[in-house]
Amino acid sequence: MPLKAGAGSGGKHTPKIDVKHVARLAMLKLEDGEAEKMQRELQSILEHMEELFSLDVKGVEPSFGSFDGAELRLFPDEVRAGLCRNEFLRGVPAVRDSYVMVPRTGQEQGSPRKNNEIEGEWRARDGR
Amino acid sequence: MGDNALWNMKASALLELMTAGEVSATEVVEAFLDRISEVEPKVGAFLEVMREEGLAQARRIDKLRQSGEYPGLLGGLPVAVKDNICVAGARCTSGSRMLANWIAPYDATVVRALKEQGAVIIGKTNMDEFAMGSSTENSALGLTRNPWDPRRVPGGSSGGSAAAVAAGEVPLALGSDTGGSVRQPAAFTGVTGLKPTYGRVSRYGLVAFASSLDQIGPIAADVKDVCLLMDVISGFDERDSTSEDRPVPSYSRVLSKSARGLKAGVPKECLTQGVSRGVRECFERALEILEDLGIGIKETSLPMIRYALDCYYIIAPAEASSNLSRFDGVRYGLRAEAKSLEEMYMRTRRNFGPEVRRRIMLGTFALSAGYYDAYYLRAAKVRTLIRRDFKRAFEEFDILLSPTTPTTAFLLGERTQDPLSMYMADVLTVPANLAGLPALSVPCGFEDVPSGGNGEKETLRRLPVGLQITGRPFDEETVLCAGYAFYQAVAAAVEAELTCMRKGLGQVG
């Protein structure tokens, strides 16, 4: 059985995961204490996957989909009615006119304004 | 009320009554809504019950029938929809705080098909957050209990849909299955669930978890009702680029076919994967029944499936880490207040639950520079080997048989602290997803387990066991045909227990 809860296999092939680096790549912020727990859990999951390394996969084509010959289709390149923009925008957390708004990405002179101030201003202007 | 109550009837029987004019769609929907009010406090299958919309749709169906018009294949039947499938105008939470207030702006293709065929969408069901889990305990929005034993999990991730059907709250439900999320809860709650072939049912409008593995599938009390739903939701959809454009048979019609002469293989590896004694006994009895039905049974070997779980727990998190990157506060659902864009991403993504965070981390690691070849690419190659095993087996056999799960439903909280033991619940179901194959779980018996009382009166609890039937790609027909033949042989016993359990749920206390 590849995954056995509890017993670690020693981890000959398993690297030590740099959880802070991975969290950064994943845009996740680990709270105090969470990093150590995450490290332990991921490490033990990966150690139980050690058996995968005993398989010889040389020359084997990888499968990225579900079966041979399955092809992704493309839409014909033509204009057609899609989801109405306004319906989509209704689910967006912050909208101004028909734009999705996010906090300022560049720094201008002066102190940056709070997102909720800006949003409040838009709402007032849009009469919402 | 009891055996003859509308809520204890199957979809096919309800449809006959409505077609004959003996009951109205409104009466049917009211009966299920009342049942939901009665037992929902004990089960917790729903995140949202759509009472008014449901009754309005039922009245429309009744009007159609009265004026002699055809109300569709499902005319007036209530259907519950897993909360990761979009129903226009309804919240679609995926069991996550991230989408707790997000309203779907459109219908998923399967939901549109349901509506076109006269179904009454009666509610959205609870699930593990973003379908990641095997017990529904990872839902951020509610607790679902197994109707057979309230101290136990209903399975997952489609635990709400399966529990709702088992409890008689709804005759039909939709779930989604990435690694067993339809079949495993169906097995745990004594109902029938099908994961169709990858590409058979459109994924448009399904919140993506692992795009190369996800399929929407039906859950119902028996194979016949599963066929009824399959007839409605199957088929090509240009909105899903992985949907397959090939003819769809009438699944309900396959029920008149004989299963005699089918060849079935039993992969010996499946019985070594921590299968409990009770499950094994039920499975062995099921094999005897199938043999009596004229199905030839032979042991076989799929040597690579012992690697399936490892392979799955690299590929699924890798795809999930990519799919879930869209939940950053910009376009959907929740947004945390922040001064900078990056801080907004990070603070918004704090709202993922622990299992989702774990899988995003695992998947991000498997795709990261330096580890991609060793993990993700290796897993993708092992996936090829697993598919080859199945291909070889299907040269000799029409179907493959195994238990759906190694054990019956476990206790709430029993596995939440140990991710690996939770992952083990999927060991027999993930191979079909990796190979894209259709697989059915059908009730095949019960395991008696101690009720865990306080020592005074130790009684036994009956917990359902599922038989898994896997077939060739796009050969749902043979899978359903074998499943139907088998179920006929056990239906009386299974349904007597089901009715008894349902009655007990309705009692006060």
Interface residues (C-beta under 8 A of the other chain):
Chain A: M1 P2 L3 K4 A5 G6 H13 P15 I17 V19 H21 V22 A23 L25 A26 M27 L28 K29 M38 E41 L42 S44 I45 H48 M49 E51 L52 F53 L55 V57 V60 E61 P62 S63 F64 G65 S66 F67 D68 A70 L72 R73 L74 F75 L83 C84 E87 F88 R90 G91 V92 P93 A94 V100 V102 P103 R104 T105 P112 K114 N115 N116
Chain B: W102 I103 P105 Y106 Y198 G199 S212 L213 E238 S241 T242 E244 T272 Q273 G274 R306 Y307 L309 D310 C311 Y313 I314 S321 S325 D328 G329 V330 R331 Y332 G333 L334 R335 E337 A338 K339 S340 L341 E342 E343 M344 Y345 M346 R347 R349 R350 F352 R357 R358 I360 M361 L362 T364 F365 S368 Y371 A374 Y375 L377 R378 A379 A380 K381 V382 R383 T384 L385 R387 D418 P419 L420 S421 Y423 M424 V427 A435 G436 P473
